[in-house]
Amino acid sequence: MPTQDPFLFAVYHKDIYPAGDAKMQAPKHGNGSDFNPAARYRMYHGDRIPGFPQHPHRGFETVTCTLQGTVDHTDSLGAAGRYGNGDLQWMTAGRGIVHGENLPLINQDKENPSRWFQLWLNLPAKSKMVEPNQLMHWSENVSRFTSNDSKVLATVWAGTLHGTKALPPIKDSWASNPSNDVNIWHLKMKPGGKITLPRSAGGSTRSLYFTEGSGLTLDGSVVPDLSAVEFRDPSSGDVEVANTGADKDVEVLVLQGKPIGEPVVQHGPFVMNTREEIMQAFSDYRRTQFGGWPWAEDAVIFPRTKGRFLGLKGKPEEYPPKVEKDEL
């Protein structure tokens, strides 16, 4: 999905995985780069466990917004976690981190649907070499609201929408300064549902991604199914988003923010400001492995019965609110 500054990358992963086996594996082997858009499900870079085994990043942050399914996270800092079904993970790569995101097929007696967005949000030059870090917002705490007619469910992953404010982003994020106007909204609209997108701050960019359903309109203009819209000037006025379809829910993702406005040089998993900095990133990774990989496997998954958790090195495990141990 095309993005605008300050966002670098956005993808909507939607897979209907079959029931898993005793090891939470899929029935087929991946080919190392399985991104076939016509398939019912993809293995991505995984073998029998779909997902993204260990890989490095530097110079930006990932925002992983889950809707359905489970993600198992491990990284070179020794951190680990299991999250999904509405949870949100912020991860600042900063000066460098290696992490893995793998998708265990926990259900043995039914399908394992998986739906999630991963966004890459750039960091300004002054923050590209900060210490890597991560933050989890459990679904139970994520900011949401429903329209008065119950036809629109809005999730506010970043920023503010109609008075509903998102939980704070990670500390070094471009989104941590409210004046940068970073907003990430997910809207689910039943037929007949509509909501107004308020005007942005001056100078902000805004992109809308139509990811599910049919019959979306913006101020009465029909939006082609499964398309992206870049707003010419989102600060010029409010815009009404509506589901004019008869029988399907519509889902959209909205990304907004003030541009960082710096040169972007990207090579694979590294995003810096100059080519020389990219070359240094590769040199540093070859030399240090960004701290090394402390796990026995490249693609780590946790036991089937282990529920959602976050484990940061040197700290007790964290669990969702009111859940001492979130058993599945």
C-alpha positions in Angstrom: 0.0 0.0 0.0 1.5 3.4 -1.0 2.4 5.7 1.9 3.2 9.3 2.5 5.7 10.9 4.9 6.0 10.3 7.9 5.0 6.7 7.0 7.3 4.5 5.0 5.4 1.3 4.5 2.0 -0.2 5.2 0.7 -3.7 4.6 -2.5 -5.5 5.4 -2.0 -9.2 6.1 -5.1 -11.3 5.6 -4.7 -15.1 5.7 -7.2 -17.9 6.4 -4.9 -20.5 7.8 -6.1 -24.1 8.2 -6.1 -25.9 11.5 -2.6 -26.4 12.9 -1.0 -29.7 13.7 0.4 -30.7 17.1 3.3 -28.3 16.6 1.1 -25.4 15.5 2.4 -25.8 11.9 0.7 -25.4 8.5 0.2 -28.5 6.3 2.6 -27.1 3.7 6.2 -25.9 3.5 6.9 -22.3 2.6 9.3 -21.4 -0.2 11.1 -18.8 1.7 9.2 -15.9 0.1 5.5 -16.8 -0.2 3.5 -13.6 -0.8 1.1 -15.0 -3.4 -1.9 -12.6 -3.3 -4.2 -15.1 -4.9 -3.6 -17.8 -2.3 -6.0 -18.4 0.6 -3.0 -18.1 2.9 0.7 -17.2 2.7 3.7 -18.6 4.5 5.7 -15.4 4.0 9.3 -16.2 5.0 8.4 -19.1 7.2 8.8 -22.8 6.6 6.1 -24.7 8.4 5.2 -21.8 10.8 4.0 -18.8 8.7 5.6 -15.5 9.4 8.9 -13.7 9.5 11.8 -15.4 11.2 14.6 -13.3 12.6 15.5 -10.2 10.6 17.2 -6.8 11.4 15.9 -3.2 11.3 17.5 0.2 11.9 16.3 3.8 11.7 12.5 3.6 12.1 9.8 2.0 14.1 7.1 -0.6 13.4 3.5 -0.3 14.5 1.8 -3.7 14.4 -2.0 -3.4 14.7 -3.8 -6.7 15.0 -7.4 -7.6 14.3 -7.5 -11.4 14.4 -5.0 -14.1 15.1 -1.8 -14.5 17.1 1.7 -13.1 16.7 4.7 -14.5 18.6 7.5 -11.9 19.0 11.2 -12.5 19.9 14.1 -10.1 19.5 17.8 -9.6 20.0 17.3 -7.7 23.3 15.9 -11.0 24.8 12.4 -9.7 24.8 9.4 -12.0 23.9 5.7 -11.7 23.6 2.5 -13.2 22.3 -0.2 -10.8 21.2 -3.1 -10.5 18.8 -6.9 -10.1 18.4 -6.9 -6.3 18.8 -3.5 -5.8 20.6 -1.1 -3.1 19.3 2.7 -3.3 19.4 5.0 -0.3 19.0 8.6 -1.2 18.4 11.4 1.4 17.9 14.3 -0.2 16.0 16.5 2.9 16.5 20.2 2.0 16.3 19.4 -1.6 15.5 17.4 -4.6 16.5 16.8 -8.1 15.2 13.3 -9.5 15.7 11.0 -12.3 14.5 7.2 -12.2 14.1 5.8 -15.7 13.7 2.2 -16.9 13.4 1.5 -20.1 15.4 -1.6 -22.0 14.2 -3.0 -22.5 17.7 -6.4 -24.0 16.7 -6.3 -27.7 15.9 -10.0 -28.2 15.3 -10.8 -25.1 13.2 -9.3 -22.5 10.9 -6.8 -19.9 12.2 -7.8 -16.6 10.5 -5.1 -13.9 10.7 -5.6 -10.2 10.0 -3.2 -7.4 10.9 -1.5 -4.3 9.7 2.1 -3.5 9.9 3.2 0.1 9.5 6.6 1.5 9.3 6.8 5.0 10.8 10.0 6.9 10.1 12.2 8.5 12.7 13.9 11.9 12.3 17.7 12.0 12.0 18.1 12.9 15.6 16.2 9.8 16.7 17.5 7.2 14.3 20.2 5.9 16.6 18.1 5.9 19.9 18.1 2.7 21.9 15.7 0.1 20.6 12.5 -0.4 22.6 9.0 -1.7 22.5 5.6 -1.1 24.0 2.5 -3.2 24.1 -1.1 -1.9 24.2 -3.4 -4.7 25.1 -6.7 -4.8 23.3 -8.6 -4.4 26.5 -7.1 -0.9 26.8 -7.0 0.2 23.2 -9.2 3.3 22.6 -12.4 2.6 20.7 -15.8 4.2 20.3 -19.1 3.3 18.6 -21.3 5.8 16.8 -24.7 6.7 18.3 -26.5 4.4 15.8 -24.0 1.6 16.5 -23.2 1.4 12.7 -19.5 2.5 13.1 -16.8 1.1 15.3 -13.7 3.3 15.4 -10.4 2.2 16.8 -7.9 4.9 17.6 -4.4 3.4 17.5 -2.7 6.8 17.5 -3.8 10.4 17.8 -7.4 11.5 18.5 -10.7 11.1 16.8 -13.9 12.8 17.9 -12.6 13.3 21.4 -11.4 9.7 21.8 -7.6 9.8 22.5 -5.3 6.9 21.8 -3.0 5.4 24.4 0.5 7.1 24.4 2.9 5.9 21.7 6.4 4.8 22.5 8.6 7.6 23.9 11.0 8.2 20.9 8.3 8.0 18.3 7.5 10.9 15.9 4.0 10.3 17.1 5.0 11.2 20.7 4.8 14.9 20.0 1.2 15.9 19.5 2.2 18.7 17.2 3.2 16.1 14.6 -0.5 15.2 14.2 0.2 11.5 13.8 -3.1 9.6 13.7 -3.8 6.0 13.0 -7.5 5.0 12.8 -9.4 1.9 11.9 -13.0 2.2 10.9 -15.5 -0.6 10.6 -18.8 0.5 9.2 -22.1 -1.5 8.8 -24.3 -0.7 5.7 -25.6 2.8 6.2 -22.9 3.7 8.6 -21.0 7.0 8.2 -18.5 9.1 10.1 -16.8 12.4 9.6 -13.0 12.7 9.4 -12.1 16.0 10.9 -9.7 18.3 9.1 -6.1 17.7 9.9 -3.5 20.1 11.1 -2.0 22.3 8.4 0.7 20.6 6.4 -0.3 17.0 7.3 -0.6 14.2 4.9 -3.5 11.7 5.0 -4.0 8.4 3.3 -7.1 6.1 3.4 -6.9 2.4 2.6 -10.1 0.6 1.7 -9.4 -3.0 2.9 -12.7 -4.7 3.2 -16.2 -4.6 1.8 -17.9 -2.6 -1.0 -19.7 0.7 -1.3 -17.4 3.2 0.3 -17.9 6.9 -0.5 -16.0 10.0 0.5 -18.3 13.1 0.5 -20.5 11.1 -1.9 -17.8 10.1 -4.3 -17.5 6.4 -4.9 -14.1 4.9 -3.9 -13.1 1.8 -5.9 -13.0 -1.4 -3.9 -9.8 -2.3 -2.2 -8.0 0.9 -3.2 -6.0 3.7 -1.6 -6.8 7.4 -1.5 -4.3 10.2 -0.9 -6.0 13.4 0.3 -4.9 16.5 -1.6 -5.2 18.8 1.5 -6.7 17.1 4.5 -6.6 20.4 6.4 -9.1 22.1 4.1 -12.2 20.7 5.7 -14.1 17.7 7.1 -14.8 14.7 5.0 -17.7 12.2 5.4 -16.9 8.6 5.0 -19.9 6.3 4.4 -20.8 2.7 3.7 -23.5 2.9 1.0 -23.4 -0.8 0.3 -26.4 -3.1 1.0 -25.0 -6.1 2.8 -21.3 -5.9 3.6 -19.3 -4.2 6.4 -16.7 -1.8 5.1 -13.3 -1.4 6.8 -10.8 1.3 6.3 -7.4 2.3 7.7 -6.5 6.0 7.9 -2.9 7.2 8.3 -2.2 10.9 9.0 0.8 13.0 10.1 3.1 15.9 9.5 6.0 15.0 7.2 9.4 14.6 8.8 10.7 16.3 5.6 14.2 14.7 5.6 15.9 12.6 2.9 15.0 9.0 3.0 17.5 6.4 1.9 16.2 2.8 2.3 17.9 -0.5 1.6 15.8 -3.5 2.7 15.3 -3.3 6.5 17.4 -0.2 7.0 16.1 3.4 6.7 18.5 6.3 7.1 19.2 9.7 5.6 22.2 9.1 3.5 23.8 6.2 1.5 26.8 6.3 3.8 24.6 5.7 6.8 23.0 2.7 5.0 26.5 1.3 4.4 27.4 1.8 8.0 24.2 0.0 9.0 25.2 -3.1 7.0 28.7 -2.9 8.4 27.4 -2.6 12.0 25.1 -5.5 11.5 27.8 -7.7 10.1 30.0 -6.8 13.0 27.6 -6.9 15.9 24.4 -8.7 14.7 22.7 -5.9 16.7 23.4 -7.8 19.9 23.1 -11.3 18.5 20.2 -13.7 18.4 19.7 -15.3 21.9 17.1 -17.8 20.8 17.6 -21.4 19.8 15.5 -21.1 16.6 15.2 -18.5 13.9 11.4 -18.8 14.1 10.4 -19.0 17.7 6.9 -19.8 18.9 5.5 -20.4 22.4 3.5 -23.3 23.8 -0.1 -23.5 22.6 -1.5 -23.0 26.1 0.5 -19.9 26.8 -1.7 -16.8 26.5 -0.8 -13.3 25.7 2.2 -11.8 27.5 5.1 -9.5 27.2 8.5 -10.4 28.6 11.2 -7.7 28.6 14.6 -8.7 29.8 15.2 -8.1 33.4 11.5 -7.5 34.1 8.6 -9.7 35.2 6.2 -10.8 32.5 3.3 -8.5 31.7 -0.2 -9.8 31.0 -3.4 -8.2 29.7 -5.4 -6.3 32.4 -7.3 -8.3 34.9 -5.6 -11.5 33.6 -2.9 -13.0 35.7 -2.2 -15.6 33.0 -4.3 -15.4 29.8 -4.8 -19.0 29.0 -6.1 -19.8 25.5 
